[in-house]
Amino acid sequence: MKTAAARQQQGRVLVVEDERDVADLIRYNLTKEGYDVVVAPTGSDALKQAREVHPDLVLLDIMVPQLNGWEVCRRLKQDVATKNIPVIMVTGRVEEGDKVLGFEMGADDYVTKPFSMGELLARMRAALRHRARETIGPDGQLELGELRIDLARRQVTVAGAEVKLTPIEYRLLAFLGRHAGRVLTHEQLLREVWGPGYTSQHHYLRVYMAQLRHKLEADPARPRRLLTEPGIGYRLKDG
């Protein structure tokens, strides 16, 4: 068992789960991995604990009492004190619409029960890496492996070679880059890049994502950077 000091170094996780057995199992496994774990059994308690204990990450069940997980996520992401905390939805609901709603509320990822602890830990590490990347350097650079996005100069390079993008291609890539590692829904991307009147125009995204892949991927038919989340949206690989 790691010491309390070691757990603090690994990070603090707020687990929002009303089933005691599930919460205890998650707490036990995360503590073994070196995390400091706080459990909130209701949505209202989750909001209170998030402001008081300042977690590095929230594992959020959707079906919790008082406030459901979607509403908790929405409030966390709107509160200036908690909006940058990564949120991973953990739930038995598997419907595509539930996942889309979770991402629309600002969730960083979605894990469906039953899950392996290995999968959950991998998703947590990815979300925490994304949080670390959210602060763009003073030079306005986003570095994601060989892909570099210079937000100040609006310049994109891959392995040091400049890639020429159209204004819309650049806006789409820059938005994905600012949220690298996160799944962004079709509606979020369309609203940000084209405007609120275009959220149903999914074919726009298909066209421009295909163009970006031809410019940025070694094999556009098997993309390794610009990934599709079927029925939900797209994700730019974090690193």
Secondary structure, 3 states (H helix, E strand, C coil): CCCHHHHHHHCEEEEECCCHHHHHHHHHHHHHCCCEEEEECCHHHHHHHHHHHCCCEEEECCCCCCCCHHHHHHHHHHCCCCCCCCEEEEECCCCHHHHHHHHHCCCCEEEECCCCHHHHHHHHHHHHHHHHHCCCCCCCEEEECCEEEECCCCEEEECCEEECCCHHHHHHHHHHHHCCCCCEEHHHHHHHHCCHHHCCCHHHHHHHHHHHHHHHCCCCCCCCCEEEECCCEEEECCC
